[in-house]
Each structure stands twice: as structure tokens, then as C-alpha cells.
Amino acid sequence: MEKLKTQLLILGGGPGGYVSAIRAGRLGIKTTLVERHKVGGVCLNYGCIPSKALLGKTALLQALKKGKRFGLSAENVNLDFKRLSQFKNQVVGGLVKGIETILNDAGVDIIFQEGKFKDEHILELATGQHLEFAQAIIATGSHNKELPGLEVDGKYIIDSSGALALEEVPASLLVVGAGAIGLEMGLIFHRLGAEVTVVELMPEILPGMDKELAGILRNILTKEGLQFNIGSQVESIQKSPEGFSQVKISGSAERMKYQKILVAVGRSPNVEALSNLDLNYSKGKFIETDDWMNTSIPNIKAVGDVAGMPLLAHKASHQGLMAVEDFAGIPEKGLLPPVPGAVFTEPEFASVGFTLENAEQEGLSAKEYLFPLQAVPRARAMGVAEGAFKVVTDERGKLIGVHILAPEAGELLAEASLALSLGLSVEDITHNIHIHPTLSEGLLEACLLAKGSKIHI
Ligand SMILES: Cc1cc2nc3c(=O)[nH]c(=O)nc-3n(C[C@H](O)[C@H](O)[C@H](O)COP(=O)(O)OP(=O)(O)OC[C@H]3O[C@@H](n4cnc5c(N)ncnc54)[C@H](O)[C@@H]3O)c2cc1C
């Protein structure tokens, strides 16, 4: 059998792997990308993109339905779920094709097969062929975490990929886990007409994010029609031949009937292909890396979900670029900056850096300042009022965290991310003129408040 050889092997073609491959190819490194399914990984095929296609269009439906108070009358507005799914699939298909084209343009060899490391210089492909490499980047990503007693069966119990592939809107949906994925999926199906209940073990939704803003978001979503059981868990389920499950949730006396149960309690790293490598792992079996994504094996780096939290596409891609440039000997630009993240509910909830609680746990002397969304004129003009801009500062007024609950918070957060990565202070933000009337004035006002010169409250 012909022996394949490459300089740089990249295992996994998600946002971590394919971005690494494009950069490496364009730097003139002989690069081979091995992917068992489709380029784009979870993000493009089963995550970020299909979920946002559905969220965006269902938000439009919701906006039309809620337009009465502005004088908008749109009776019998409906969304054809089949047509919407086709739109989602077209978006995904187009982007996957586009990435393949760019990979080819960058001179990357793509092998569509499952790979398993034989040792630190050989990858064995599913066909049995060996691919010899000098250096490697592991970007194998993650999969839905299992929950004992609620094993995914594709019929009664589904994961996020199963939810995105549904051909009909279920009459009722129980979402187990109120993280970003659970809330986004719950909101999509609620808007499409399902009765949605969310169960979360922790005392508040979106564990790890700012609790006060998470509480405001929970109230908004409750008014919208989602039901929440926080500090609760599924105690038992009984699947019925009619296609429903009877579910007992702790704290509720009765069993409730759900057509589908979505398990969204986190993700586990894909490490089956790595069992012949002597890698160090951290809690949860994520690969341990240093600041340059080096693993315990000198010629192998790891990026993205498989290399640990936060499990976000843009973190995976950024790490991929850092890893390739380090391999290529390009001078370092610095460590991984604070990683921003967003939950694409309505309003969106975006965050970067420390919450006050995290900062205090780290022994920092921090303070937080909250500016309400209702005091931002643009928000009032848009007819939205619930939300907030919160900044967390250290004792010298340096920004160490920003948390925004507002429409388009994911877009608004870019200024804050830049501020944190450059080590800017609240004073610096107040020297930046913000266009009026825009939602971005909320961050300005929160920083004015933090430096003791509040204006609009
Ligand atoms: C429903 C959902 C919504 C999400 N929304 C967002 C969002 O809005 N924003 C955001 O930033 N993140 C979001 N995420 C998270 C995001 O998808 C991941 O953080 C991102 O995909 C991680 O990229 P990665 O390259 O590390 O791994 P992955 O995207 O998981 O890609 C890994 C790739 O490796 C391949 N692979 C694995 N093992 C092998 C092997 N042995 N041989 C060959 N190929 C292999 C897999 O087939 C896969 O294509 C979402 C996730 C989900 C599930």
C-alpha cells in the first residue's frame, strides 16, 4: 500500500482544524486535513450556523406576532417549517462548499476518512493506509454529553443535532440543561409552537454567566412563554407506545407528558483516536495544553473543543491560528486573549472576562456597575426595555469583565472584547465617542457610571 507523507497533519475539519489548515496551506506548509465527515465540523453542520438560521427567522415570526402594540397587524402569520429547514440546509451546504473551495485554493490535501494515531508520527486511516507526518494539530472537537437514564435514542430523547434535524415541530419539548444550546433550541421550538419546559439542576440558568443578568433573561423568557424548573432534575421517565414520555421532574407532584426530550447538559471531547498517544488530560478528559496549544508530545498541538473550555467556535479558530503560526516560527503576538461568548436568545446575552463572583473567587478586589437597558434611548425606540450593561473593574478602574443583555449583544460586545484584550480602563471607553442613538451607548454609560460621572441615570 502506498505510504502517504505530509509536513503538517490536522485531524478534524471543524473551525479549529479547517482554519488551521487554510492558514498553514497559505504559509506554504505541506498540509493534510483528515476529516471523517464534513468540513465545518459541529459548528457549521450541527451547531452555530443551523441554529442561528432557525433563530433568525423564528425571531421574525415572533416580531410580527408581537407587533400589535406598534400598530402592526399581521393576522395568521405562519412559518412553513419544511421551507425553513430547507433554507437552513441551503445555508449550511453553501458554507461547507465555500470552505472546501478555500481549502483547495490554499493547497490543502483533504482526506475524508476517520483517522487514528498509531504513534506520534503516524496516523492510520480507516482504509488501513498510513499517513506519516512531522507535526500535527489535534482538532477532533466534542460530542453531546450523555446523561445516565436519559440516553439519546433519536425518537423520544434527542441531542441538539437531532433537534436541528427534526422534520416536524413537536407538540411539547422538555429541554434538559439551561446552557446556551438548551436555551437557543428551546426558544426556536417555542416560537414554532411547541410547549417548552426547561429543567436546570443549578439554581439559575446559564451557569457560569452573570447571575443577575441570567435571572433577568429567565424572567423575559418566562413572560415569552417558556417554562423553567431551576434547581431541578429529571427523576424518571416512562416512554409510551404512543410516542410520548411521561416525565417526573423533582419538585413537581405530577408527571408531565413530552413528545421530545432534548438533552443539552454539556459536551465531551472526542478522544477515541488518541488512545495510542501519551497525552496528558485535564478534568473531563480534555487534552491539557500550554499557552501555545502544545500537548505533552513535542510535535503535536491540540486546539478547539478537544483542548477544553470554553467550547466555542471562535476560540477554536483563534487557537488554530496561534498553533500554526507557532509551528511556522512566526513571532508571537501574545497569549490567548479573554474569549467572548454569546447566547443568541432575545435579547442576546454576551459576556467577556470576569463576573464579579469569579473575580472575587480569584482574590481580586473588583467592583461591578450596572446600567439598565431602559435608560438607553435607542432601546426605547426599538420598544425593548428589559436588559442591562454591566461592567466589572479592578481597583484601578481597569475593565476586567463586561456582560451585556440587550438586542444584538453579540455584536455590541466586540468593543468590550477589544478593551479587555488591550487592557483598557473605563476611562478609555469614555474617551471613545459612541454614535447616538445606538445601543452601544449602554457600554459608554456603564463606564461613565463606573468612573463616577453618570449621566442618564
Ligand atoms: C447546537 C450548537 C450550537 C452552537 N452554537 C455556537 C455558537 O453560536 N457560537 C460558537 O462559538 N459555538 C457554538 N457551538 C459550539 C461550536 O460548535 C464548537 O465550539 C466548535 O464546533 C468547536 O470546533 P472544533 O474545531 O474544536 O470541533 P468540531 O466542530 O467538533 O469539529 C471536529 C471535527 O473533527 C472530526 N473528527 C473527530 N474525530 C475524528 C477522527 N478520528 N478522524 C477524522 N475526523 C474526526 C469531526 O467529524 C468534526 O468534523 C455550538 C454547538 C452546538 C452543538
The ligand as a MOL file (V3000), in Angstrom:
LIG
                    3D

  0  0  0     0  0            999 V3000
M  V30 BEGIN CTAB
M  V30 COUNTS 53 58 0 0 0
M  V30 BEGIN ATOM
M  V30 1 C -26.2930 23.3690 18.7980 0
M  V30 2 C -24.9530 24.0460 18.9480 0
M  V30 3 C -24.8710 25.4100 18.7890 0
M  V30 4 C -23.6460 26.0530 18.9110 0
M  V30 5 N -23.6030 27.4060 18.7250 0
M  V30 6 C -22.4220 28.0400 18.8260 0
M  V30 7 C -22.3410 29.4500 18.5910 0
M  V30 8 O -23.3500 30.1080 18.2980 0
M  V30 9 N -21.1360 30.0340 18.6810 0
M  V30 10 C -19.9960 29.3230 18.9970 0
M  V30 11 O -18.9170 29.9060 19.0710 0
M  V30 12 N -20.0460 27.9960 19.2220 0
M  V30 13 C -21.2200 27.3480 19.1490 0
M  V30 14 N -21.2690 25.9890 19.3450 0
M  V30 15 C -20.0100 25.2980 19.6930 0
M  V30 16 C -19.1500 25.0630 18.4550 0
M  V30 17 O -19.8990 24.2900 17.5370 0
M  V30 18 C -17.8750 24.3460 18.8310 0
M  V30 19 O -17.1940 25.0600 19.8410 0
M  V30 20 C -16.9500 24.2170 17.6210 0
M  V30 21 O -17.5730 23.4780 16.5900 0
M  V30 22 C -15.6410 23.5400 18.0260 0
M  V30 23 O -14.8160 23.4350 16.9280 0
M  V30 24 P -13.7000 22.2900 16.8390 0
M  V30 25 O -12.9920 22.5320 15.5590 0
M  V30 26 O -12.9250 22.2420 18.0740 0
M  V30 27 O -14.5040 20.9220 16.7680 0
M  V30 28 P -15.7380 20.3890 15.9300 0
M  V30 29 O -16.5170 21.4600 15.3160 0
M  V30 30 O -16.4190 19.4230 16.8460 0
M  V30 31 O -15.0470 19.6030 14.7390 0
M  V30 32 C -14.3100 18.4390 14.9630 0
M  V30 33 C -14.2430 17.6770 13.6620 0
M  V30 34 O -13.3490 16.5830 13.8250 0
M  V30 35 C -13.8610 15.4620 13.1330 0
M  V30 36 N -13.2590 14.2670 13.7440 0
M  V30 37 C -13.3090 13.9060 15.0560 0
M  V30 38 N -12.6030 12.7730 15.2520 0
M  V30 39 C -12.1070 12.4130 14.0420 0
M  V30 40 C -11.3040 11.3210 13.5870 0
M  V30 41 N -10.8880 10.3890 14.4140 0
M  V30 42 N -10.9900 11.2670 12.2770 0
M  V30 43 C -11.4150 12.2090 11.4160 0
M  V30 44 N -12.1780 13.2560 11.7830 0
M  V30 45 C -12.5220 13.3610 13.0810 0
M  V30 46 C -15.3630 15.5680 13.3160 0
M  V30 47 O -16.0650 14.8670 12.3050 0
M  V30 48 C -15.5830 17.0840 13.2390 0
M  V30 49 O -15.8780 17.4970 11.9370 0
M  V30 50 C -22.4710 25.3130 19.2160 0
M  V30 51 C -22.5450 23.9380 19.3760 0
M  V30 52 C -23.7600 23.3060 19.2310 0
M  V30 53 C -23.8190 21.8080 19.4040 0
M  V30 END ATOM
M  V30 BEGIN BOND
M  V30 1 1 1 2
M  V30 2 1 2 3
M  V30 3 2 2 52
M  V30 4 2 3 4
M  V30 5 1 4 5
M  V30 6 1 4 50
M  V30 7 2 5 6
M  V30 8 1 6 7
M  V30 9 1 6 13
M  V30 10 2 7 8
M  V30 11 1 7 9
M  V30 12 1 9 10
M  V30 13 2 10 11
M  V30 14 1 10 12
M  V30 15 2 12 13
M  V30 16 1 13 14
M  V30 17 1 14 15
M  V30 18 1 14 50
M  V30 19 1 15 16
M  V30 20 1 16 17
M  V30 21 1 16 18
M  V30 22 1 18 19
M  V30 23 1 18 20
M  V30 24 1 20 21
M  V30 25 1 20 22
M  V30 26 1 22 23
M  V30 27 1 23 24
M  V30 28 2 24 25
M  V30 29 1 24 26
M  V30 30 1 24 27
M  V30 31 1 27 28
M  V30 32 2 28 29
M  V30 33 1 28 30
M  V30 34 1 28 31
M  V30 35 1 31 32
M  V30 36 1 32 33
M  V30 37 1 33 34
M  V30 38 1 33 48
M  V30 39 1 34 35
M  V30 40 1 35 36
M  V30 41 1 35 46
M  V30 42 1 36 37
M  V30 43 1 36 45
M  V30 44 2 37 38
M  V30 45 1 38 39
M  V30 46 1 39 40
M  V30 47 2 39 45
M  V30 48 1 40 41
M  V30 49 2 40 42
M  V30 50 1 42 43
M  V30 51 2 43 44
M  V30 52 1 44 45
M  V30 53 1 46 47
M  V30 54 1 46 48
M  V30 55 1 48 49
M  V30 56 2 50 51
M  V30 57 1 51 52
M  V30 58 1 52 53
M  V30 END BOND
M  V30 END CTAB
M  END
